[in-house]
Amino acid sequence: MKWIGRYLPWFLLVLALVAAATFGTLWQQSRSEENAEDELRAQATEFIDDLTSISADTAEADAEAIKEWAVGDFGDEAEVFYGQEAIDAVVEAEATTEGEIEELFVQSLADGEGSVFAVVNYTVTNAGTEEPKTDTVRLSIEMIESEAGWKVNSVRLLESPGTPPEGLG
């Protein structure tokens, strides 16, 4: 019994140190995951701003900014949708688009891949319309982490709530 009284304080100290180290490791891992999600959210926000804010005055630079994000499937689409013909059409129409993110959610994040869902209000003006056109779109964005940062692999434009299927409206 003497040995219990003698070694119990040391045993409790070692137990407390192990518990503190375990807690510290788990806390650090949790913070790391939160930081990764915050980084994905920030990069997705920057991409959506680039995607939805285009001006006739800066159309070429705006298109290049979008193409810099693009890889994979979206890379192929970006070359078409933000190519010279599209730039010329924006300039000719004196078009401007402005987007404002209403909601943005990280749906998944693992192994250098992330999925983001966003609700964006945007306004389009051009020389051919008297009043700006406003709409709300939902975007599903697949992103891949690369040495150069997060890149966009896929963008899906989902129907806005209340929008009837094509041909029925």
C-alpha positions as CSV (number, residue, x, y, z in Angstrom):
1,M,0.0,0.0,0.0
2,K,2.9,2.3,0.6
3,W,3.8,2.2,-3.0
4,I,0.3,3.5,-4.1
5,G,0.7,6.6,-2.1
6,R,4.2,7.1,-3.4
7,Y,3.5,6.6,-7.1
8,L,-0.1,7.8,-7.4
9,P,0.8,11.5,-7.9
10,W,3.3,10.6,-10.6
11,F,0.7,8.3,-12.3
12,L,-1.9,11.1,-12.2
13,L,0.7,13.6,-13.6
14,V,1.5,11.3,-16.5
15,L,-2.2,10.7,-17.1
16,A,-2.9,14.5,-17.2
17,L,0.0,15.0,-19.6
18,V,-1.3,12.3,-22.0
19,A,-4.8,13.8,-21.8
20,A,-3.5,17.3,-22.5
21,A,-1.4,16.1,-25.5
22,T,-4.4,14.2,-26.9
23,F,-6.6,17.3,-26.5
24,G,-4.0,19.5,-28.1
25,T,-3.6,17.2,-31.1
26,L,-7.4,17.0,-31.6
27,W,-7.8,20.7,-31.3
28,Q,-5.0,21.4,-33.8
29,Q,-6.5,19.0,-36.3
30,S,-9.9,20.6,-35.9
31,R,-8.4,24.1,-36.5
32,S,-6.6,22.8,-39.6
33,E,-9.9,21.5,-41.1
34,E,-11.6,24.8,-40.3
35,N,-8.8,26.7,-42.0
36,A,-8.9,24.6,-45.1
37,E,-12.7,25.1,-45.3
38,D,-12.2,28.9,-44.8
39,E,-9.6,28.9,-47.6
40,L,-11.9,27.0,-50.0
41,R,-14.8,29.4,-49.2
42,A,-12.6,32.4,-49.8
43,Q,-11.3,31.1,-53.1
44,A,-14.8,30.1,-54.3
45,T,-16.0,33.6,-53.4
46,E,-13.2,35.2,-55.4
47,F,-14.0,32.9,-58.4
48,I,-17.8,33.7,-58.3
49,D,-17.0,37.4,-58.2
50,D,-14.8,37.0,-61.3
51,L,-17.5,34.8,-63.0
52,T,-20.4,37.2,-62.3
53,S,-18.7,40.6,-62.7
54,I,-17.9,41.4,-66.3
55,S,-17.8,44.8,-68.0
56,A,-17.5,45.8,-71.6
57,D,-14.6,48.1,-70.6
58,T,-12.6,45.3,-69.2
59,A,-14.1,42.3,-71.0
60,E,-10.8,40.8,-72.2
61,A,-9.2,41.0,-68.7
62,D,-12.4,39.7,-67.1
63,A,-12.4,36.7,-69.5
64,E,-8.7,36.0,-68.8
65,A,-9.4,36.1,-65.0
66,I,-12.1,33.5,-65.4
67,K,-9.9,31.3,-67.6
68,E,-7.1,31.4,-65.0
69,W,-9.4,29.5,-62.6
70,A,-10.3,26.9,-65.2
71,V,-9.1,23.3,-65.4
72,G,-10.6,20.0,-66.6
73,D,-14.1,20.2,-67.9
74,F,-14.5,23.8,-67.0
75,G,-11.3,24.6,-68.8
76,D,-12.7,23.4,-72.0
77,E,-16.0,25.3,-71.5
78,A,-14.2,28.5,-70.5
79,E,-12.2,28.5,-73.8
80,V,-15.5,28.6,-75.7
81,F,-17.7,30.7,-73.4
82,Y,-15.0,33.3,-72.7
83,G,-13.2,33.3,-76.0
84,Q,-12.8,36.1,-78.4
85,E,-16.3,35.9,-79.9
86,A,-17.9,36.2,-76.4
87,I,-15.6,39.1,-75.6
88,D,-16.5,40.9,-78.8
89,A,-20.2,40.4,-78.1
90,V,-19.9,41.9,-74.6
91,V,-18.1,44.9,-76.0
92,E,-20.5,45.4,-78.8
93,A,-23.5,45.2,-76.5
94,E,-21.8,47.5,-74.0
95,A,-22.8,44.8,-71.4
96,T,-22.1,44.8,-67.7
97,T,-22.9,42.1,-65.2
98,E,-22.6,42.4,-61.4
99,G,-23.0,39.5,-59.0
100,E,-23.7,39.5,-55.3
101,I,-23.3,36.2,-53.3
102,E,-26.3,35.7,-51.1
103,E,-25.3,32.3,-49.7
104,L,-22.2,30.1,-50.1
105,F,-21.8,26.6,-48.5
106,V,-18.9,24.2,-48.6
107,Q,-20.6,20.9,-49.4
108,S,-17.5,18.7,-49.2
109,L,-13.8,19.0,-48.7
110,A,-11.4,16.0,-48.8
111,D,-8.2,15.0,-50.4
112,G,-7.6,18.3,-52.3
113,E,-11.1,18.4,-53.8
114,G,-14.0,20.6,-52.7
115,S,-17.6,21.2,-53.6
116,V,-19.3,24.5,-53.1
117,F,-22.9,25.6,-53.5
118,A,-23.8,29.2,-54.0
119,V,-26.9,31.4,-54.4
120,V,-26.0,34.5,-56.4
121,N,-28.1,37.6,-57.3
122,Y,-26.9,39.2,-60.5
123,T,-27.7,42.2,-62.6
124,V,-27.2,42.6,-66.4
125,T,-27.2,45.8,-68.2
126,N,-26.5,46.5,-71.9
127,A,-27.0,49.2,-74.6
128,G,-30.1,47.3,-75.9
129,T,-32.2,47.5,-72.7
130,E,-33.7,50.4,-70.8
131,E,-33.8,48.6,-67.4
132,P,-31.2,46.3,-65.9
133,K,-32.3,42.6,-65.7
134,T,-31.9,40.9,-62.4
135,D,-32.0,37.3,-61.6
136,T,-30.9,34.7,-59.0
137,V,-28.9,31.7,-59.9
138,R,-27.7,28.7,-58.0
139,L,-24.3,27.4,-58.7
140,S,-22.7,24.0,-57.9
141,I,-18.9,24.4,-58.2
142,E,-16.3,21.6,-58.1
143,M,-12.8,22.8,-57.2
144,I,-9.4,21.1,-57.1
145,E,-6.4,22.1,-55.0
146,S,-3.3,22.5,-57.1
147,E,0.2,23.9,-56.5
148,A,-1.1,27.2,-57.9
149,G,-4.0,27.2,-55.5
150,W,-7.6,26.2,-55.9
151,K,-8.8,25.8,-59.5
152,V,-12.3,25.2,-60.9
153,N,-13.0,21.8,-62.5
154,S,-16.8,22.1,-63.0
155,V,-19.5,24.8,-62.8
156,R,-23.2,23.8,-63.0
157,L,-25.8,26.4,-63.3
158,L,-29.0,25.1,-61.6
159,E,-32.5,26.4,-62.3
160,S,-33.6,29.2,-60.0
161,P,-36.4,28.4,-57.6
162,G,-39.7,29.1,-59.3
163,T,-38.3,28.9,-62.8
164,P,-40.5,26.6,-64.9
165,P,-38.8,24.0,-67.1
166,E,-37.8,25.2,-70.6
167,G,-40.8,25.3,-72.9
168,L,-43.4,25.5,-70.1
169,G,-42.9,29.1,-69.2
